[in-house]
Amino acid sequence: MMWSAMLSFGVVALMAAQTAAETYNFMAIGDWGNSYKNDDCSGTVTKQQAYDAEQMGKYAKNNDVRHVVMLGDNFYSYGIQTNSSDCRFKKTFEDIYDAASLQDIPFYVIAGNHDHRGNVTAQIEYTQRSERWEFPDWYYTWTDKFEDDRKEVTVQFILYDSVIADSADGKYGERSNEPGRPLPVDAPDPEVQWKWLEDTIKQSTADYLIVGAHYPVWSGCSHGPTKTLVNRLKPILERNEVTLYMSGHDHCEQFIDEGTSTKYVVTGTGFGCCYANKHTGSVPDKSIKFGYWDGNCVEGAYCPPKSSKSAFTAVSVTAEHLQVDFINSIGEVLYTATRMKPRSAASRAAAESLIEHSEV
């Protein structure tokens, strides 16, 4: 695989040239880094994290997986407390996701709220130490291409820091490098990230556009919807026909479809399940199609039996559709979401026109 990097809006944008294939497969997982969570890496492995990693390895072996998206809360409970040589990178990441099928694929990482309790910059810098860990900046994008029946298909990924985005109204207070404070002095300005995020979405000409972060837009579980994202990001996603928004934060699994072009995945059970479904009434009526949580099911949804088993999502893309499977830590497919179509030609043409006018 050949990589090139370019500076865009102060962050790194990655472009990947992929070999031809009929199906493009990747996996995603959130809220995963619970093993050996003491600062000195003492403690024990969290069994459900290890079981999930084992199943991810099996799925990757059988399905030619291109990469994994890690959706934050990478290191419980207080992030990385030292620097990029911290022992937790090895104990909680490298030694857990150790299947042979996971050794030669990138793990694309973004930070969550627990990571912000520690040194996020150390996680970014670990990119230079690891062959697999890809966290080039606080927020970034890359585009992959593949061939399906001789047709070139493009998939663009945009990962952004939702803790920073949610801080735009001063919610988390002043910047400080004091331990436990969520916004260090070197964190990007939230409005700069918001501008980059909207511009990058608007200018995407990809057949499929996937946006990921730690905080959900919609969630029926304990944390519920993220008000800032519902009010500010959701309209941008829908106007530009973003295919899929993926998040974690709530320790449950959900597929949400409110009838727009953008569908929502919550995959936050990387080390165990489940949070209670306290906020189903805060999500649009009958939009939750799948809920793996602690609580009763809701109208219009499929809910498997309550379980403590962790889970991950597997996404398959062709020229005709994108499919999401929710898989638990013993390899059972809990739910297969309704297939999503590529973005419309009109949406991609509008992005091309925007790029042309910006270059004039």
Secondary structure by P-SEA (a helix, b strand, c coil): cbbbbbbcccbbbbbbbccccccccccccccccccccccccccccaaaaaaaaaaaaaaaaaccccbbbbccccccccccccccccccccccccccccccccccbbbbbbbccccccccaaaaaacccccccccccccccbbbbbbbcccbbbbbbbbbbbaaaaaaccccccccccccccccccccccaaaaaaaaaaaaaaccccbbbbbcccccccccccccccccccccaaaaaaacccbbbbccccccbbbbccccbbbbbbcccccccccccccccccccccccccccccccccccccccccccbbbbbbbcccbbbbbbbcccccccccccccccccaaaaaaaaaaaaaaac
